[in-house]
């Protein structure tokens, strides 16, 4: 019986080819990953008060100005702003390098009574809080050595 081979099963009708299915699945996974990252960027921007400061700076918000208003180093504000601008969740004037929060963005990110509000309890807190805790607030723009960097505050994410 060692020489006997079993023929492969017949193809299942009405399904796309294997390569199309793999491509479609790959696209769905990529979209899910991008959405997951964006949800965490939105949550982090909310926790760092980026949305509030964008609104208060009334369209004159460079990354440096937002960082100064938030009390963080510019590098910790640049990446969330870039992600939000690339996702068209905040407006970005390329010629002047200015970010702003649109009226719709105000309803979504700042007005906690708005039926469209999309931060806070909607988003996952426990893992992002640990990431946010790693961003040391600073008014001085001095490098942070690895030995003085804050560690995550808890391991709740792994315990649940």
Rosetta blueprint (number, residue, H / E / L):
1 X L
2 X L
3 X L
4 X L
5 X L
6 X L
7 X L
8 X L
9 X L
10 X L
11 X L
12 X L
13 X L
14 X L
15 X L
16 X L
17 X L
18 X H
19 X H
20 X H
21 X H
22 X H
23 X H
24 X H
25 X H
26 X H
27 X H
28 X H
29 X H
30 X H
31 X H
32 X H
33 X H
34 X H
35 X H
36 X H
37 X H
38 X H
39 X H
40 X H
41 X H
42 X H
43 X H
44 X H
45 X H
46 X H
47 X H
48 X L
49 X L
50 X H
51 X H
52 X H
53 X H
54 X H
55 X H
56 X H
57 X L
58 X L
59 X L
60 X L
61 X E
62 X L
63 X H
64 X H
65 X H
66 X H
67 X H
68 X H
69 X H
70 X H
71 X L
72 X L
73 X L
74 X H
75 X H
76 X H
77 X H
78 X H
79 X H
80 X H
81 X H
82 X H
83 X H
84 X H
85 X H
86 X H
87 X L
88 X L
89 X L
90 X L
91 X E
92 X E
93 X E
94 X L
95 X L
96 X L
97 X L
98 X E
99 X E
100 X E
101 X L
102 X L
103 X H
104 X H
105 X H
106 X H
107 X H
108 X H
109 X H
110 X L
111 X L
112 X L
113 X L
114 X L
115 X L
116 X L
117 X L
118 X L
119 X L
120 X H
121 X H
122 X H
123 X L
124 X L
125 X L
126 X H
127 X H
128 X H
129 X H
130 X H
131 X H
132 X H
133 X H
134 X L
135 X L
136 X L
137 X L
138 X L
139 X L
140 X L
141 X L
142 X L
143 X L
144 X L
145 X L
146 X H
147 X H
148 X H
149 X L
150 X L
151 X L
152 X L
153 X L
154 X L
155 X L
156 X H
157 X H
158 X H
159 X H
160 X L
